[in-house]
Amino acid sequence: MSHLSRAVEESVATLRQLSALEEPLNRAAQLVLRSLTGGHKLLLCGNGGSASDATHLATEFLCRFQNDRRPYPAISLTANGEFMTAVCNDYHADEIFARQVWGLAEPGDVLIGISTSGKSKNILRALEEAKRKGVESIAILGRDGGFTKGLATIDLIVPGNSTARIQEAQKVLYHALCELVEEKLPKA
């Protein structure tokens, strides 16, 4: 079997496991929909490739996903390099998202944290800060959920051992979240 064929087979096997997440995905969509239609915002964060995913997901809500509609407030907490380097210098890298949640989040908002391993301390700290502030949260995690599992209001955990396959499945998962939410968002 070629490398590409093996990668496709592994990806398909990981994607098939997503159907077990239908119920928590529907709850996550309701949480996001309630927040956005209630005049609140989404805050999103992740590390590395998950940082790019957080920015991508924020863009789907602030710009549009599939349908022409009004923009909804979504902020990627990974997009401010100046702030993040200041926090790393003055505090610790584990605090880069938690300080933003502390300063920006309000009850009614939703925090979405993305971690392929479930072992990102700065995602853990952001979720802890959200909980402290009374802000609901969604954790999009991989593997077994790591030490982050159970901290968010809703966990969406993609099982597996391959970071690449988990990240591919997480993209399908958050695009499905966008579809579920966008079909019910007011257009204007």
C-alpha positions in Angstrom: 0.0 0.0 0.0 1.4 3.4 -0.9 2.0 6.1 1.6 -0.9 8.2 0.3 -3.3 5.2 0.3 -2.4 4.5 3.9 -2.9 8.1 4.9 -6.3 8.1 3.2 -7.3 4.9 4.9 -6.2 6.2 8.3 -8.0 9.5 7.8 -11.2 7.7 6.8 -11.0 5.4 9.9 -10.6 8.5 12.1 -13.4 10.3 10.4 -15.8 7.4 10.9 -15.3 7.8 14.7 -16.8 11.3 14.5 -20.4 10.0 14.3 -20.1 9.2 18.0 -19.9 12.9 18.6 -23.2 13.9 17.1 -25.0 14.6 20.4 -22.2 16.8 21.9 -21.7 18.5 18.6 -25.5 19.4 18.5 -25.2 20.7 22.1 -22.1 22.8 21.1 -24.0 24.2 18.1 -26.9 25.2 20.3 -24.4 26.9 22.7 -22.8 28.9 19.9 -26.1 29.8 18.4 -27.5 31.0 21.7 -24.4 33.1 22.3 -24.3 34.7 18.9 -28.0 35.4 18.6 -27.9 36.8 22.2 -25.5 39.5 21.2 -22.4 37.8 22.6 -19.2 36.7 21.0 -16.9 33.7 20.4 -13.4 33.6 21.7 -11.1 30.9 20.1 -7.6 29.6 20.9 -5.2 26.8 20.0 -1.5 26.1 19.6 0.5 25.5 16.4 -1.8 24.1 13.8 -4.6 24.4 16.2 -3.9 28.2 16.4 -4.4 28.3 12.7 -7.6 26.3 13.1 -8.8 28.8 15.8 -8.3 31.7 13.4 -9.9 29.8 10.6 -13.0 29.0 12.7 -13.2 32.6 13.9 -13.2 33.8 10.3 -16.0 31.4 9.4 -18.3 33.3 11.8 -16.9 36.8 11.4 -16.9 36.7 7.6 -19.2 33.9 6.5 -19.1 30.1 6.1 -21.4 29.1 3.1 -24.2 31.6 3.1 -24.2 35.4 2.7 -25.2 36.8 6.0 -24.2 39.4 8.6 -20.9 39.0 10.4 -21.0 37.5 13.9 -18.4 38.5 16.5 -15.6 35.9 16.8 -12.1 36.6 18.0 -9.1 34.4 17.6 -6.9 34.8 20.7 -4.0 33.6 18.7 -3.9 36.6 16.3 -2.1 39.1 18.6 1.6 38.4 18.6 2.5 41.6 20.4 0.2 40.7 23.3 1.3 37.1 23.4 5.0 37.9 23.6 4.4 40.5 26.3 2.6 37.8 28.4 5.3 35.3 27.8 7.9 37.9 28.9 6.0 39.3 31.9 4.1 36.2 33.1 4.4 32.8 31.4 3.4 31.2 28.1 0.7 29.2 29.9 -1.2 32.5 30.5 -1.4 33.8 26.9 -5.0 32.8 26.4 -6.2 33.0 30.1 -5.3 36.7 30.4 -7.3 37.4 27.2 -10.3 35.5 28.5 -10.0 37.4 31.8 -9.9 40.7 29.9 -12.4 40.1 27.1 -14.8 37.4 28.1 -18.2 38.1 29.6 -21.0 35.7 30.6 -22.9 34.8 27.5 -19.8 34.5 25.4 -18.4 31.1 24.4 -14.7 30.1 24.5 -13.6 27.4 22.0 -10.2 25.8 22.9 -8.5 23.5 20.4 -5.8 21.0 21.4 -4.8 17.9 19.4 -3.3 16.3 22.5 -5.5 17.7 25.2 -2.3 18.6 27.0 -1.8 22.2 26.2 -1.4 24.1 29.4 -2.4 27.4 27.9 -5.6 25.9 26.7 -6.2 24.4 30.1 -5.6 27.8 31.7 -8.0 29.5 29.3 -10.7 27.0 30.1 -10.1 27.4 33.8 -10.4 31.2 33.4 -13.6 30.9 31.4 -15.1 28.7 34.2 -14.0 31.3 36.8 -15.7 34.0 34.8 -18.9 32.1 34.3 -18.3 31.7 30.5 -19.3 28.5 28.8 -16.8 26.7 26.7 -16.2 24.0 24.1 -13.0 22.0 24.0 -12.1 20.4 20.7 -9.6 17.8 21.8 -7.7 14.8 20.4 -6.4 11.5 21.6 -8.0 10.7 25.0 -8.7 14.4 25.8 -5.6 14.6 28.0 -5.7 16.6 31.3 -8.0 19.1 29.7 -10.9 16.6 29.4 -13.9 17.4 31.5 -13.0 21.1 32.1 -15.1 22.6 29.3 -18.9 22.8 29.2 -18.8 20.5 26.2 -15.9 18.2 25.1 -15.6 17.1 21.5 -12.8 14.5 21.5 -11.4 13.0 18.4 -9.7 9.7 19.4 -6.6 8.5 17.7 -2.8 8.4 17.9 -1.8 10.4 14.8 -1.7 14.2 15.2 -2.3 14.6 11.5 -5.3 12.4 11.4 -6.8 14.0 14.5 -6.3 17.5 13.0 -8.0 16.4 9.8 -11.0 15.1 11.7 -11.1 18.2 13.9 -11.5 20.3 10.7 -14.5 18.2 9.7 -15.9 18.6 13.1 -15.6 22.3 13.3 -17.0 22.7 9.8 -20.0 20.6 10.8 -20.4 23.0 13.8 -20.4 25.9 11.4 -23.0 24.3 9.2 -25.3 23.5 12.1 -25.0 27.1 13.5 -25.1 29.0 10.2 -28.3 27.4 9.0 -30.1 28.9 12.0 -28.3 32.3 12.2 -30.4 35.4 11.2 -29.1 36.6 7.8 -29.4 40.3 8.7 
